[in-house]
Amino acid sequence: MDTSISTGTFRDSDGITKNVSANTSGPSGTFNDSGSGATGSLSGSGNCGGDNCRISGFAGANSYDGGIAGGSGGSSSGGGTNGSPGTRGSGGGGGAAQVSGGSTNGASGGDGEIVYRFLKIL
């Protein structure tokens, strides 16, 4: 078979007959889902001025229709912290600017993934 199954029924391991479109246990909670990555948010202020001006990093974009959170942004408190990495296709958090050591680093986005389901056809 060289095409995907998108309609019909199957018997699950619990012995109950179910619709193929009921396979929604993945991270986005929808059947046969695909899409592009989400865009990170720059809501808030990216500018400040004066002595001791500090700007924390922004969080990375979510993936899987918001089901997997992006990495957290770096803190600008004290010496600051780096942004944390994303997971499962989500974006990495941004680094903080204007901390006592200068700035901190942003993090990498998470590896993308493809999830397959296999049904035994009898």
N, C-alpha and C positions, 0 to 999 in steps of 0.2 A: 504494500500500500504506500503510495507516495503523496498522499494528502492528509491533512489533519482531520480529525473527527470533531465536528462542531454541533451535531445534533444526534439524538437517539438515546437509548438507555443502556445500562450495563448493570451487572449484579456486583455489588460491593462485597468486601470481605466479611461484612456482617450478615450477608445473605439477602439483603434488601435490594430490590431493583430501584435504580435512581436514574435521573436524567443526566446526561453528560454535562450539561450546563450547570449542574449543581456542584461541580468541582471548583469551589471558591475558597478553599482553605489557605491560599497563598497570602503573601503580605499585603496585597492591594484589595483582597476580598472580592475580586470579580473574576469571571470566567474568561479565558482567552485574552488576557490583557497585555498590552504593550504600549510603549510611549517613549517620549524623549525625556531627558532630565529636566528638573525644575530649575528655575532661576532663583538665586539667593536674594535675600532682602537687604536693602540698604536703608530701611526705615530708621529714622533717628538722625542724629547729628554726626557728620563726619568732619566737622570743623570746630575749632575753638581757638581762643587766643589768650594771651597773657601768661603770667608765671604759673607754673604747675598745671598747665593744661594737659589733660589726659583723655584719650579716646580708646575705649575698649573695642576689640574686634567684634565683627558680626558673626552670627551663626551661619553655617553652611546650609545649602538648600536641602529640603527633604526629598526622598525618593518614594516610589510605590504609592503614589496618590496621597502622600503625607504619612504613610504608615511607618516609614523608617526615618527618624530624625537625622538632620545633618549634624556635623560636629559643632561643638560649642565654640564661641568666639573667645579669644584671649582676654584676660583681665588686665586692666591698666593700673591695678592697685599695687603699690610698692614697686618691686622690680618687675612686675607683670608676669604673665604666663602665656605660653604659646597657645594657639588654637588647637582644638583636638580634631583628630581625623574623622572623616565620614566612614560609614560602613554600608555595604550592600547597595552601592550606587549613589549614595547621598554625598553632598558636598562637604568639604573640609571647612572648619571654622577659620575665620580670619585672625591675623595677629593684631596685637594692640599697638597703638602709636603713642609716642610721647610718654614713655615710662622712664623711671630714673636711669635705666641703662640704655635708653635710646628708643628701642622698639622690640617687639617680639615677633616670632614667625607664625605665619599661617600654616595650615596643615593640608595634607593631601585628601582628595576626595576618595570615597570608597570604590573598590573594584565593582564594575557592573556585573550583572549575573543574568543567566538565562535558566529558567526552571522548566523542566519537561515532566510530563506525566505519561506513563505508559499504561495502557489498558490491554489486557489479554482478551483477544477476540476468539470466541469458541464457535 
